Amino acid sequence: MELRQLRYFVKVCELRSMGRAAIELGVVTSALSQQISRLESELSTRLLQRSSTGVSPTDAGVAFLQQAQLTLRHADEAVRAAQQARLSGHVSVGLAPTTASVLGLPLMQAMRARYPDVRLHLVESLSGNLASMLQARQLDLAVLFETATPRRWSIEPLLDEKLFVLAAASLAQRPAGARVRLAQLADVPLIMPSAGHGLRATLTAAFARARIAPRIVAEIDGLALLMDAVRAGLGATIQPGAAIARQGDDGVHSSQITDAHVGRRSLLVSLSDDELSPAALATRVVMADTARTLVREGRWVGARLHEN
């Protein structure tokens, strides 16, 4: 027996017409009649008396109608209770500037659509700072790039990003093609994040493997100012494609670095599951879903989903 059948039966009894009930319910008369017949068959009794003037409940139908109305009322109350007890709470999420430029706004939109009563606190900072905040329980979740994380944390590899040389078209030393190798960057003036930045550590190791001493002309830890300096032609930088998501690529030439193992892996990191609130657990799922959607739709430049 289904709630749908009960609703059909109650509506037929109210309108005393199979045809009018079918119109109000938005179904064809034959489908409505079939569902009523199945209900009668399941109960092994006739519930409706059919005549040329319409339908009316039999004695058994009258008794069943009262209980059906009560059941439907209880079902409606259960739905209202569930809706009134929607997930709520406060969740703190940390994103690095490049990640925030791509994931930040879509995450807010997805959370508002799915869990409008959950209040997000978004923190944009360097990956190292986010790890410290997570360790201090100032964040529930974060997207990090380093793998040296405490064992009690929950870690989910999310995606891998290609790195690009970004430079103003006016920079004479910029790579000319769409692809470049690290060995070609020895004479390119680079504006890079400082040594405490996860990306800088990754690139330092990559340059060492390639036996290249990069020409660092400035260090800037803020993404917006770094990209301003690049656009002004003060040097090139090496960043994931997400670095130009906010400002667009106007006036900036990009060349993908093709060296093997030169890239950045994004990890969705959180406190252990038993330390997370239901709202934080739900937010973690939404973050992963949103990131995957952005990659699949081609809205996260240079990124591919992590292959388990």
N, C-alpha and C positions, 0 to 999 in steps of 0.2 A: 504494500500500500504506500502510495506516495502523497506528499503534501499537495502536489499538483492536482491529483485526482480529487482530493478533498475540496480544494478551491473550485474546481470545475463543478462538483456536485452542489456545493453551497450556492454558487452563482445561478445554476439552473433552477434551484428551488426558489431563489429570490425573484427571478424574472419569469418563472413558470413557462419558459420557452427555450427550447434547445437552440433555435436559430438566433434569438436575441442574445442569449448567453455567449454563443460562439462569436458573435460580432464584438461584444464587449471584451471578451477574453483575447481576441485577436487570433482565433484559430478557425479552421473550417469546421462546419457542422459535423461532417462525417468523423473527423478526428475526435471531436468532443464526445460524440455518441459512442465511439469505440472505447474511450477511456472510462466512461460511465459503465458500459457493459463489462469491462474488465474488473471494475470495482465490485459490481454486483456478482460477478462470477467468483471473485475471491471471497466474498462474504456469503456466498451460496444463498442469497435472498434477493428479491426484487426490491429496489429502493424507489423507483419512479413508476408511476402509472402514466402511460402514454395514451393520448386521445387526439381527436381531430382539432380540438381547441387548444392543445398545449400539453404540458406535463405537470404532474403534481406528485408529491411524495406519498408513498404508501405508509402504513402504520410503522413498518420497520424503517422506512425512510425518515419519518418524523423523529423517531428515537435516535437514528444515526446522525441526523442533521444537528441536533443539539450538541452531541459529542464532537462532531466535526468542527463546528463553530468554536467550541472551547479549545480544541487542539490547535486550530489556526491562530486563535488569540494568543495562546501560549508561545507558539512559534514566532509570531510577530514581536512579542515581548522579549524573546531571547535574542532576536536580531537587534532590537533597540539597545539592549543591555550590552551586547558586543560592540556596537557602534559607539556607545557612550564610554566604553572602557578602552578607547584607542590607545595605542602605545604613545607614551609621553616621556619626557625627561630631558636631560642635558648631556650632550656628547661633545668632547673636545677632539678635534682632528688637526694634525699637523701636516703641512705640505711644503715642500721646497718650492722656491719661486717658479722654476720652470714647470714643475708639476702642477702648481696652482694655476698657472696661466692656461692650462688645457683642462684640468679636471675640476678646478674650483667651482666655477659657475654651473656646469652640468650636474655636479654632485648636489649643490644646493637645490637645483630645480627638481632633481630626482627625489630628494628627501622630502621636499614640500609636497610633491605629488603622492608619495607613498605614506609618509609619516608626518603630516602637517603639525602635529603637536610635539614633535621632537625639536628642541632648539639646538642648533649647531653653533659651536664656537670654533672658528677656523683660525689657525695660526700659520702664518707664512714665515718660514725661517730656513736657515741652512740645515742640511741633513744632520750634521753633528749636533747642532743645538736641539733639534727635534728629538734625537736619541736621548739627550740628557733630560729633556722635559718628560719624556716617556718614562725614563728611569725614576724620576722624581714624582711620578703619578700626576703630573700636570697635564698630561694628554692621555686619552683613551686609545687613540689610533694614530698612525702616521704612515706616510710612504717614505721609506728610507732607501739608501743605496748601498750601505755597507752591510756585510754579512756577519760581522763580529758582534752579535747581539746575545743578550742573556738567554739561557736555555728556557727560562720560565715564560718568555714571551711567545706569543703565537706569531709565526712567520709564514707568509704565503707569497712565493714568487709570483709577481703580477705580469710584468712585461719587460722586454728588452728593447733598448733604444740605440739606434745608430747615432754617431756623433758627426757633426758638420763643422767645417771651417766657415765662419761667417765674417764677411768683410764688406766694406763699402766699395762700390764700383770704382771709386776714385783712388783706392789704395793700390799703388803701383805693384807691390809685392804679393798681392792676393793670387791664389791659384786661379788659373784661367778656366779649367774644365769643371764638369759637374762631379767628377770624382778625383780624389787625391790620396796620396800615401803620405805617411808621416815623414818619410825621408825627403819629401819635397818642401817641407815646412821649416827647414833649418834657418832660412833667411827671412822668414815672415815675422814681423813684429807682432807679438801676441799680448793681448790684454786678458788676464786670467784671474779667476778667484784666488784667494790666498791659500796657503798651505793647509789650513784647517778645513777646507772645503773638500767634500768627498770626491767631487769631479776632478779637482786638482790632483788628488792622490792617485786617482785612476790614470790620469794623463801622464803624470810623472813616471809611473811604472811603465807605461806604454812607450814613452820616449826613451827610457833607459833600455828597454828591450831592443828598440830600433837603433840604439847607439847614436841618438840625436840629442844635442844640447839645445833646447828651445830658447828662442830670443824673447824673454819676457820683458816688456817695456812698462807695464803697469799692472797693479793688482786691484781689483774692485770686487767686493763681495755682494753688492746690490745689483740685481739683474737689470733693473731699469736704467741705472746710471751706466752700467757696463755696455748696454746696447746703445745708449746715447753716444758713448765714446767711440764705439765701432762705427756708427752712422756718420760721426764727424771725421772719420778717416784717420783716427789716432792709432789704429792698429786693428788686427783681426782678433777673433776669439774662437774658441772651440766649445761648442755647446750641443745639446740635443736639439732636434728640430723644434721642440716645444718652446725654445727660447724666443722665437719670433711670432708665437701664436697671438700675443696681445697686440703688438705693434704692427703686425703684418710684415711683409718682406720688401716693402718699398725702399729702394736704394741699397738693399743688402743682397750681396751675392753669396750663395751657399754652395759648398762642395762637400760631398759625403766622403768621409774617411773610409777607405776600403781595407785597411789592415785588419787581419783576423784578430779577434779578441779585443778590438778597440770599440768599446761601447759601454753602456750603463744598464744595469739591471735594477728595476724598481721592485721593492719588496713591500707588501702590505703587512705592517707590523702592529701588534696590539699587545696589551696586557693579556695575561692568561685568561682563558674563557671564564673561569670561576671568579675573576675579579671584574669582569665586564657586566654592566647592567644590560637588561633586555634591549634598551634603546641603542646601546653601543654595539651589541651583537648584530642588531638589525642594520645599523649604519655600516658595519663592516661588509655585510652582504651587498648593500647598495653601492658602496665604493667599488667593489670588485666588478659588479655588473656594469656600472657606468663606465669604468675604464675599458672593459672588454668591448662595450658598444662603441666607444670612441675609436678604438683601434680598428674594429671591423668596418666601421663607416668611413675610414680613411681620414678621420679628423685629428689623429695624433700622429703628426709627421715623423717618419723614421722609426716608428714603434711597431713591434710585433708581439703577439701574445706569447708568454713563456710556455715552452713545451716541456711538460712534466716528464 
